[in-house]
């Protein structure tokens, strides 16, 4: 291929467009989200914490770790700034097939995640994510 000034400009323009990518300075403002989940003052060490934006355009989840801690990690590199409803789900388990029914996935039976906290509408948990670091504590009660 013979390089002409027209070809060089096309390559330069293509490189410039591709280097812009997604997000970054031109994308929506992002926050880094960490926190802890507890039940009656004790850490909840297994399950998921789920953030669902109030406008319904974004959701993210994180596994609960030792001490009830979590860190939301997303393909965007953070969580878009905004208001979120939060729920907590038990861990999922796989049930084996039995002669009476096929297996499948379901929630593990746990006593430290009451039913009301498993739904965004009834949990009462809200989070306002701001740009930069955000740390939230969600205390469930019996």
N, CA, C and O atoms as a DFTB+ gen file, in Angstrom:
568 C
 N C O
     1  1       0.846      -1.169       0.000
     2  2       0.000       0.000       0.000
     3  2       0.888       1.227       0.000
     4  3       1.832       1.324       0.784
     5  1       0.586       2.144      -0.865
     6  2       1.346       3.380      -0.975
     7  2       0.748       4.412      -0.022
     8  3      -0.456       4.664      -0.049
     9  1       1.594       5.008       0.821
    10  2       1.110       6.005       1.778
    11  2       1.114       7.376       1.130
    12  3       2.135       7.853       0.634
    13  1      -0.037       7.982       1.148
    14  2      -0.185       9.357       0.677
    15  2      -0.612      10.200       1.859
    16  3      -0.923       9.672       2.926
    17  1      -0.627      11.482       1.677
    18  2      -1.045      12.346       2.790
    19  2      -2.505      12.082       3.160
    20  3      -2.891      12.230       4.319
    21  1      -3.308      11.693       2.182
    22  2      -4.710      11.362       2.451
    23  2      -4.808      10.121       3.345
    24  3      -5.600      10.094       4.287
    25  1      -3.994       9.084       3.046
    26  2      -3.984       7.867       3.870
    27  2      -3.482       8.160       5.275
    28  3      -4.030       7.643       6.248
    29  1      -2.442       8.988       5.390
    30  2      -1.890       9.320       6.712
    31  2      -2.932      10.037       7.566
    32  3      -3.065       9.754       8.757
    33  1      -3.673      10.969       6.957
    34  2      -4.714      11.674       7.694
    35  2      -5.805      10.710       8.144
    36  3      -6.317      10.835       9.257
    37  1      -6.167       9.755       7.301
    38  2      -7.206       8.778       7.660
    39  2      -6.739       7.915       8.840
    40  3      -7.508       7.665       9.767
    41  1      -5.482       7.461       8.806
    42  2      -4.938       6.652       9.890
    43  2      -4.874       7.475      11.177
    44  3      -5.226       6.985      12.250
    45  1      -4.427       8.716      11.068
    46  2      -4.329       9.586      12.241
    47  2      -5.707       9.838      12.841
    48  3      -5.874       9.761      14.058
    49  1      -6.688      10.137      12.009
    50  2      -8.042      10.379      12.495
    51  2      -8.618       9.124      13.147
    52  3      -9.240       9.217      14.205
    53  1      -8.424       7.952      12.538
    54  2      -8.907       6.692      13.119
    55  2      -8.266       6.414      14.461
    56  3      -8.945       5.993      15.397
    57  1      -6.969       6.644      14.571
    58  2      -6.263       6.434      15.838
    59  2      -6.781       7.384      16.911
    60  3      -6.952       6.986      18.063
    61  1      -7.028       8.624      16.542
    62  2      -7.543       9.603      17.491
    63  2      -8.926       9.203      17.999
    64  3      -9.196       9.296      19.196
    65  1      -9.787       8.765      17.113
    66  2     -11.133       8.349      17.507
    67  2     -11.075       7.138      18.431
    68  3     -11.746       7.117      19.463
    69  1     -10.281       6.127      18.072
    70  2     -10.184       4.919      18.893
    71  2      -9.551       5.190      20.245
    72  3      -9.884       4.522      21.224
    73  1      -8.650       6.149      20.320
    74  2      -7.981       6.428      21.598
    75  2      -8.912       7.083      22.603
    76  3      -8.617       7.094      23.798
    77  1     -10.042       7.633      22.138
    78  2     -10.989       8.262      23.051
    79  2     -11.679       7.229      23.922
    80  3     -11.959       7.502      25.089
    81  1     -11.963       6.041      23.381
    82  2     -12.550       4.952      24.154
    83  2     -13.879       5.334      24.762
    84  3     -14.554       6.255      24.300
    85  1     -14.257       4.588      25.840
    86  2     -15.515       4.829      26.533
    87  2     -15.212       5.317      27.939
    88  3     -14.168       4.995      28.507
    89  1     -16.107       6.077      28.484
    90  2     -15.942       6.540      29.867
    91  2     -14.823       7.554      29.966
    92  3     -14.745       8.485      29.165
    93  1     -13.940       7.372      30.968
    94  2     -12.840       8.296      31.162
    95  2     -13.357       9.683      31.489
    96  3     -14.387       9.833      32.147
    97  1     -12.630      10.711      31.023
    98  2     -13.016      12.086      31.315
    99  2     -14.325      12.469      30.641
   100  3     -15.038      13.344      31.133
   101  1     -14.654      11.824      29.518
   102  2     -15.872      12.171      28.793
   103  2     -17.073      11.356      29.242
   104  3     -18.201      11.667      28.859
   105  1     -16.861      10.332      30.036
   106  2     -17.948       9.479      30.490
   107  2     -18.629      10.057      31.714
   108  3     -18.269      11.133      32.189
   109  1     -19.620       9.331      32.222
   110  2     -20.317       9.819      33.418
   111  2     -19.396       9.807      34.632
   112  3     -18.482       8.985      34.698
   113  1     -19.615      10.703      35.596
   114  2     -18.810      10.685      36.817
   115  2     -19.013       9.361      37.552
   116  3     -20.123       8.830      37.592
   117  1     -17.950       8.839      38.124
   118  2     -17.981       7.534      38.788
   119  2     -17.594       7.649      40.253
   120  3     -16.866       8.552      40.664
   121  1     -18.110       6.696      41.026
   122  2     -17.731       6.560      42.419
   123  2     -17.213       5.157      42.672
   124  3     -17.631       4.205      42.011
   125  1     -16.319       5.029      43.613
   126  2     -15.843       3.724      44.071
   127  2     -16.647       3.378      45.315
   128  3     -16.725       4.179      46.247
   129  1     -17.251       2.180      45.337
   130  2     -18.173       1.832      46.412
   131  2     -17.674       0.635      47.204
   132  3     -17.393      -0.428      46.649
   133  1     -17.570       0.830      48.505
   134  2     -17.234      -0.235      49.448
   135  2     -18.224      -0.137      50.605
   136  3     -18.978       0.830      50.715
   137  1     -18.211      -1.150      51.461
   138  2     -19.078      -1.074      52.620
   139  2     -19.112      -2.350      53.413
   140  3     -18.322      -3.269      53.194
   141  1     -20.065      -2.390      54.360
   142  2     -20.252      -3.556      55.224
   143  2     -21.739      -3.797      55.413
   144  3     -22.547      -2.868      55.416
   145  1     -22.077      -5.078      55.570
   146  2     -23.451      -5.482      55.838
   147  2     -23.452      -6.276      57.137
   148  3     -22.624      -7.166      57.335
   149  1     -24.399      -5.941      58.026
   150  2     -24.502      -6.672      59.289
   151  2     -25.956      -6.982      59.598
   152  3     -26.876      -6.375      59.050
   153  1     -26.135      -7.947      60.493
   154  2     -27.463      -8.345      60.954
   155  2     -27.424      -8.380      62.473
   156  3     -26.668      -9.152      63.063
   157  1     -28.244      -7.539      63.109
   158  2     -28.258      -7.414      64.568
   159  2     -26.851      -7.236      65.127
   160  3     -26.492      -7.835      66.140
   161  1     -26.057      -6.401      64.451
   162  2     -24.710      -6.075      64.913
   163  2     -23.621      -7.051      64.516
   164  3     -22.445      -6.778      64.755
   165  1     -23.973      -8.185      63.916
   166  2     -22.986      -9.186      63.510
   167  2     -22.779      -9.128      61.995
   168  3     -23.743      -8.972      61.246
   169  1     -21.514      -9.253      61.532
   170  2     -21.270      -9.196      60.085
   171  2     -21.943     -10.354      59.341
   172  3     -22.014     -11.476      59.842
   173  1     -22.431     -10.056      58.143
   174  2     -22.998     -11.078      57.260
   175  2     -21.888     -11.452      56.274
   176  3     -21.496     -10.650      55.427
   177  1     -21.393     -12.683      56.402
   178  2     -20.200     -13.093      55.661
   179  2     -20.462     -13.789      54.336
   180  3     -19.514     -14.109      53.619
   181  1     -21.725     -14.034      53.991
   182  2     -21.995     -14.645      52.697
   183  2     -23.300     -14.096      52.137
   184  3     -24.229     -13.766      52.873
   185  1     -23.339     -14.009      50.823
   186  2     -24.484     -13.457      50.135
   187  2     -24.039     -12.385      49.165
   188  3     -22.852     -12.253      48.867
   189  1     -24.995     -11.622      48.676
   190  2     -24.723     -10.556      47.720
   191  2     -25.372      -9.263      48.191
   192  3     -26.463      -9.276      48.762
   193  1     -24.695      -8.154      47.949
   194  2     -25.309      -6.844      48.100
   195  2     -25.505      -6.327      46.674
   196  3     -24.593      -6.384      45.850
   197  1     -26.708      -5.823      46.399
   198  2     -27.066      -5.395      45.047
   199  2     -27.492      -3.934      45.082
   200  3     -28.349      -3.550      45.877
   201  1     -26.885      -3.115      44.212
   202  2     -27.240      -1.714      44.039
   203  2     -28.010      -1.601      42.728
   204  3     -27.533      -2.046      41.685
   205  1     -29.208      -1.002      42.779
   206  2     -30.022      -0.776      41.581
   207  2     -30.351       0.711      41.516
   208  3     -30.936       1.268      42.444
   209  1     -29.968       1.348      40.406
   210  2     -30.202       2.788      40.299
   211  2     -31.690       3.093      40.309
   212  3     -32.500       2.309      39.816
   213  1     -32.040       4.239      40.875
   214  2     -33.441       4.637      40.968
   215  2     -34.073       4.819      39.591
   216  3     -35.278       4.627      39.428
   217  1     -33.257       5.192      38.593
   218  2     -33.797       5.377      37.243
   219  2     -33.843       4.065      36.449
   220  3     -34.297       4.055      35.305
   221  1     -33.378       2.963      37.044
   222  2     -33.445       1.658      36.399
   223  2     -32.426       1.435      35.305
   224  3     -32.532       0.452      34.572
   225  1     -31.443       2.304      35.164
   226  2     -30.486       2.190      34.063
   227  2     -29.208       1.448      34.434
   228  3     -28.419       1.114      33.550
   229  1     -28.983       1.180      35.729
   230  2     -27.721       0.552      36.124
   231  2     -27.930      -0.300      37.366
   232  3     -28.696       0.054      38.263
   233  1     -27.238      -1.423      37.399
   234  2     -27.231      -2.280      38.593
   235  2     -25.846      -2.902      38.728
   236  3     -25.170      -3.166      37.734
   237  1     -25.443      -3.126      39.950
   238  2     -24.165      -3.783      40.226
   239  2     -24.315      -4.594      41.506
   240  3     -25.110      -4.256      42.384
   241  1     -23.543      -5.660      41.595
   242  2     -23.589      -6.495      42.795
   243  2     -22.186      -6.892      43.208
   244  3     -21.252      -6.890      42.406
   245  1     -22.065      -7.233      44.483
   246  2     -20.782      -7.681      45.021
   247  2     -21.036      -8.781      46.033
   248  3     -22.032      -8.763      46.756
   249  1     -20.123      -9.735      46.076
   250  2     -20.209     -10.795      47.084
   251  2     -19.784     -10.245      48.432
   252  3     -18.856      -9.443      48.530
   253  1     -20.480     -10.690      49.467
   254  2     -20.089     -10.332      50.830
   255  2     -18.905     -11.192      51.232
   256  3     -18.855     -12.385      50.932
   257  1     -17.967     -10.583      51.904
   258  2     -16.744     -11.269      52.319
   259  2     -16.667     -11.313      53.843
   260  3     -17.577     -10.859      54.536
   261  1     -15.575     -11.860      54.348
   262  2     -15.374     -11.907      55.799
   263  2     -15.543     -10.519      56.398
   264  3     -15.101      -9.525      55.822
   265  1     -16.177     -10.461      57.540
   266  2     -16.422      -9.189      58.205
   267  2     -17.585      -8.425      57.610
   268  3     -17.845      -7.288      58.002
   269  1     -18.309      -9.051      56.641
   270  2     -19.447      -8.396      56.022
   271  2     -19.082      -7.349      54.990
   272  3     -19.946      -6.597      54.541
   273  1     -17.810      -7.286      54.606
   274  2     -17.370      -6.233      53.688
   275  2     -17.693      -6.570      52.233
   276  3     -17.843      -7.736      51.867
   277  1     -17.797      -5.525      51.417
   278  2     -17.996      -5.691      49.981
   279  2     -17.318      -4.557      49.233
   280  3     -17.053      -3.494      49.796
   281  1     -17.037      -4.797      47.946
   282  2     -16.459      -3.803      47.048
   283  2     -17.083      -4.006      45.677
   284  3     -16.859      -5.032      45.033
   285  1     -17.867      -3.028      45.228
   286  2     -18.499      -3.133      43.917
   287  2     -17.458      -2.903      42.836
   288  3     -16.769      -1.884      42.832
   289  1     -17.349      -3.856      41.919
   290  2     -16.447      -3.740      40.776
   291  2     -17.301      -3.867      39.520
   292  3     -18.103      -4.794      39.403
   293  1     -17.134      -2.950      38.592
   294  2     -17.955      -2.967      37.387
   295  2     -17.078      -2.856      36.153
   296  3     -15.904      -2.496      36.241
   297  1     -17.656      -3.166      35.007
   298  2     -16.942      -3.030      33.737
   299  2     -16.623      -1.568      33.442
   300  3     -15.758      -1.285      32.612
   301  1     -17.292      -0.650      34.093
   302  2     -17.047       0.779      33.907
   303  2     -15.884       1.271      34.749
   304  3     -15.414       2.393      34.557
   305  1     -15.411       0.452      35.677
   306  2     -14.342       0.868      36.567
   307  2     -14.843       1.560      37.821
   308  3     -14.045       1.962      38.667
   309  1     -16.127       1.700      37.947
   310  2     -16.732       2.337      39.098
   311  2     -18.245       2.260      38.971
   312  3     -18.770       1.541      38.121
   313  1     -18.929       2.995      39.809
   314  2     -20.385       3.033      39.811
   315  2     -20.813       4.449      39.434
   316  3     -20.347       5.412      40.043
   317  1     -21.702       4.594      38.432
   318  2     -22.137       5.939      38.064
   319  2     -22.738       6.684      39.263
   320  3     -23.475       6.109      40.064
   321  1     -22.413       7.952      39.363
   322  2     -22.932       8.812      40.428
   323  2     -24.456       8.831      40.340
   324  3     -25.020       8.935      39.252
   325  1     -25.117       8.728      41.497
   326  2     -26.570       8.789      41.517
   327  2     -27.155       8.122      42.745
   328  3     -26.442       7.736      43.671
   329  1     -28.469       7.996      42.728
   330  2     -29.206       7.423      43.849
   331  2     -29.559       5.964      43.546
   332  3     -29.986       5.633      42.440
   333  1     -29.375       5.105      44.544
   334  2     -29.571       3.668      44.379
   335  2     -30.429       3.096      45.504
   336  3     -30.350       3.531      46.653
   337  1     -31.242       2.119      45.147
   338  2     -31.882       1.269      46.122
   339  2     -30.969       0.067      46.321
   340  3     -30.326      -0.388      45.374
   341  1     -30.907      -0.447      47.540
   342  2     -29.973      -1.531      47.855
   343  2     -30.740      -2.686      48.479
   344  3     -31.641      -2.485      49.293
   345  1     -30.369      -3.897      48.087
   346  2     -30.943      -5.100      48.680
   347  2     -29.825      -6.085      48.982
   348  3     -28.715      -5.964      48.465
   349  1     -30.133      -7.050      49.817
   350  2     -29.157      -8.077      50.192
   351  2     -29.790      -9.436      49.915
   352  3     -30.910      -9.709      50.346
   353  1     -29.060     -10.285      49.193
   354  2     -29.563     -11.614      48.856
   355  2     -28.693     -12.691      49.487
   356  3     -27.485     -12.513      49.644
   357  1     -29.318     -13.813      49.849
   358  2     -28.527     -14.949      50.320
   359  2     -27.699     -15.509      49.163
   360  3     -27.982     -15.219      48.001
   361  1     -26.688     -16.302      49.473
   362  2     -25.937     -16.937      48.391
   363  2     -26.820     -17.945      47.656
   364  3     -27.772     -18.482      48.222
   365  1     -26.495     -18.190      46.403
   366  2     -27.236     -19.203      45.644
   367  2     -26.561     -20.561      45.824
   368  3     -25.352     -20.660      46.030
   369  1     -27.380     -21.593      45.739
   370  2     -26.875     -22.968      45.810
   371  2     -27.492     -23.756      44.656
   372  3     -28.555     -23.404      44.144
   373  1     -26.817     -24.812      44.263
   374  2     -27.320     -25.692      43.216
   375  2     -27.920     -26.924      43.865
   376  3     -27.270     -27.608      44.656
   377  1     -29.174     -27.195      43.517
   378  2     -29.859     -28.366      44.043
   379  2     -29.754     -29.504      43.032
   380  3     -29.955     -29.282      41.838
   381  1     -29.443     -30.714      43.486
   382  2     -29.306     -31.846      42.564
   383  2     -30.679     -32.336      42.088
   384  3     -31.704     -32.093      42.726
   385  1     -30.665     -33.021      40.963
   386  2     -31.883     -33.675      40.486
   387  2     -32.283     -34.768      41.475
   388  3     -31.432     -35.431      42.067
   389  1     -33.588     -34.942      41.639
   390  2     -34.121     -36.033      42.463
   391  2     -35.144     -36.778      41.607
   392  3     -35.553     -36.280      40.558
   393  1     -35.553     -37.944      42.037
   394  2     -36.568     -38.665      41.261
   395  2     -37.886     -37.882      41.146
   396  3     -38.649     -38.083      40.201
   397  1     -38.147     -36.994      42.109
   398  2     -39.410     -36.246      42.115
   399  2     -39.345     -34.911      41.382
   400  3     -40.379     -34.395      40.957
   401  1     -38.153     -34.343      41.229
   402  2     -38.064     -33.027      40.590
   403  2     -36.670     -32.784      40.022
   404  3     -35.680     -33.350      40.485
   405  1     -36.623     -31.928      39.007
   406  2     -35.303     -31.572      38.470
   407  2     -34.586     -30.632      39.426
   408  3     -35.219     -29.902      40.189
   409  1     -33.297     -30.656      39.378
   410  2     -32.504     -29.755      40.208
   411  2     -32.569     -28.334      39.669
   412  3     -33.384     -28.028      38.798
   413  1     -31.739     -27.501      40.172
   414  2     -31.691     -26.108      39.725
   415  2     -30.988     -25.271      40.753
   416  3     -30.353     -25.789      41.671
   417  1     -31.103     -23.970      40.595
   418  2     -30.489     -23.044      41.538
   419  2     -31.556     -22.369      42.376
   420  3     -32.684     -22.157      41.930
   421  1     -31.181     -22.042      43.578
   422  2     -32.066     -21.329      44.486
   423  2     -31.243     -20.658      45.555
   424  3     -30.017     -20.765      45.572
   425  1     -31.917     -19.969      46.444
   426  2     -31.213     -19.304      47.532
   427  2     -30.973     -20.268      48.681
   428  3     -31.833     -21.074      49.035
   429  1     -29.789     -20.165      49.248
   430  2     -29.458     -20.919      50.445
   431  2     -30.319     -20.387      51.593
   432  3     -30.545     -19.181      51.704
   433  1     -30.791     -21.288      52.435
   434  2     -31.566     -20.863      53.604
   435  2     -30.614     -20.264      54.640
   436  3     -29.722     -20.942      55.150
   437  1     -30.819     -18.988      54.937
   438  2     -30.011     -18.302      55.949
   439  2     -30.954     -17.517      56.852
   440  3     -31.992     -17.027      56.409
   441  1     -30.586     -17.407      58.101
   442  2     -31.418     -16.675      59.057
   443  2     -30.984     -15.223      59.216
   444  3     -31.718     -14.413      59.782
   445  1     -29.787     -14.890      58.717
   446  2     -29.274     -13.544      58.951
   447  2     -29.545     -12.568      57.799
   448  3     -28.973     -11.478      57.762
   449  1     -30.420     -12.960      56.855
   450  2     -30.881     -12.033      55.815
   451  2     -32.402     -12.153      55.752
   452  3     -32.931     -12.936      54.963
   453  1     -33.109     -11.379      56.583
   454  2     -34.573     -11.435      56.590
   455  2     -35.162     -11.108      55.219
   456  3     -34.561     -10.376      54.433
   457  1     -36.335     -11.657      54.943
   458  2     -36.998     -11.519      53.650
   459  2     -37.163     -10.061      53.209
   460  3     -37.005      -9.764      52.025
   461  1     -37.470      -9.165      54.117
   462  2     -37.717      -7.771      53.726
   463  2     -36.505      -7.100      53.104
   464  3     -36.659      -6.160      52.323
   465  1     -35.300      -7.558      53.431
   466  2     -34.077      -6.951      52.901
   467  2     -33.685      -7.520      51.539
   468  3     -32.709      -7.068      50.942
   469  1     -34.423      -8.494      51.047
   470  2     -34.112      -9.148      49.777
   471  2     -34.763      -8.454      48.584
   472  3     -34.616      -8.904      47.448
   473  1     -35.473      -7.372      48.835
   474  2     -36.176      -6.638      47.785
   475  2     -35.885      -5.145      47.944
   476  3     -35.935      -4.607      49.050
   477  1     -35.584      -4.492      46.836
   478  2     -35.265      -3.060      46.865
   479  2     -36.426      -2.229      47.404
   480  3     -36.212      -1.208      48.057
   481  1     -37.637      -2.660      47.135
   482  2     -38.815      -1.891      47.540
   483  2     -39.071      -1.949      49.050
   484  3     -39.676      -1.036      49.611
   485  1     -38.613      -3.018      49.705
   486  2     -38.917      -3.179      51.129
   487  2     -37.695      -3.092      52.045
   488  3     -37.842      -3.039      53.266
   489  1     -36.500      -3.077      51.471
   490  2     -35.296      -3.088      52.319
   491  2     -35.125      -1.799      53.111
   492  3     -34.610      -1.813      54.229
   493  1     -35.555      -0.692      52.531
   494  2     -35.340       0.597      53.192
   495  2     -33.932       1.127      53.016
   496  3     -33.618       2.209      53.512
   497  1     -33.077       0.395      52.322
   498  2     -31.691       0.826      52.124
   499  2     -31.577       1.697      50.876
   500  3     -32.031       1.316      49.797
   501  1     -30.967       2.866      51.036
   502  2     -30.688       3.785      49.937
   503  2     -29.219       4.147      49.999
   504  3     -28.617       4.169      51.073
   505  1     -28.648       4.430      48.838
   506  2     -27.256       4.868      48.772
   507  2     -27.143       5.965      47.725
   508  3     -27.566       5.782      46.584
   509  1     -26.584       7.084      48.098
   510  2     -26.301       8.163      47.161
   511  2     -24.813       8.123      46.854
   512  3     -23.983       8.514      47.675
   513  1     -24.491       7.643      45.653
   514  2     -23.100       7.487      45.243
   515  2     -22.601       8.814      44.679
   516  3     -23.209       9.382      43.772
   517  1     -21.490       9.299      45.225
   518  2     -20.854      10.535      44.776
   519  2     -19.546      10.183      44.063
   520  3     -19.041       9.069      44.201
   521  1     -19.011      11.117      43.314
   522  2     -17.712      10.907      42.674
   523  2     -16.661      10.667      43.757
   524  3     -16.709      11.284      44.821
   525  1     -15.717       9.772      43.484
   526  2     -14.676       9.452      44.450
   527  2     -15.051       8.261      45.305
   528  3     -15.825       7.405      44.876
   529  1     -14.510       8.198      46.511
   530  2     -14.717       7.055      47.412
   531  2     -16.029       7.177      48.178
   532  3     -16.385       8.246      48.674
   533  1     -16.735       6.057      48.260
   534  2     -17.999       5.981      48.998
   535  2     -17.958       4.731      49.864
   536  3     -17.613       3.653      49.379
   537  1     -18.303       4.863      51.132
   538  2     -18.321       3.721      52.036
   539  2     -19.679       3.706      52.744
   540  3     -20.076       4.693      53.363
   541  1     -20.380       2.583      52.646
   542  2     -21.726       2.469      53.203
   543  2     -21.798       1.347      54.229
   544  3     -21.092       0.345      54.118
   545  1     -22.648       1.520      55.219
   546  2     -22.912       0.475      56.215
   547  2     -24.407       0.197      56.186
   548  3     -25.218       1.111      56.334
   549  1     -24.770      -1.067      55.996
   550  2     -26.166      -1.475      55.965
   551  2     -26.407      -2.457      57.121
   552  3     -25.861      -3.560      57.142
   553  1     -27.242      -2.027      58.085
   554  2     -27.537      -2.822      59.276
   555  2     -28.943      -3.388      59.152
   556  3     -29.921      -2.641      59.119
   557  1     -29.042      -4.722      59.082
   558  2     -30.340      -5.389      59.059
   559  2     -30.714      -5.750      60.481
   560  3     -29.857      -6.089      61.297
   561  1     -31.993      -5.675      60.767
   562  2     -32.479      -6.020      62.108
   563  2     -33.582      -7.062      61.998
   564  3     -34.291      -7.138      60.994
   565  1     -33.712      -7.871      63.059
   566  2     -34.754      -8.915      63.050
   567  2     -36.117      -8.321      63.313
   568  3     -37.111      -9.046      63.343
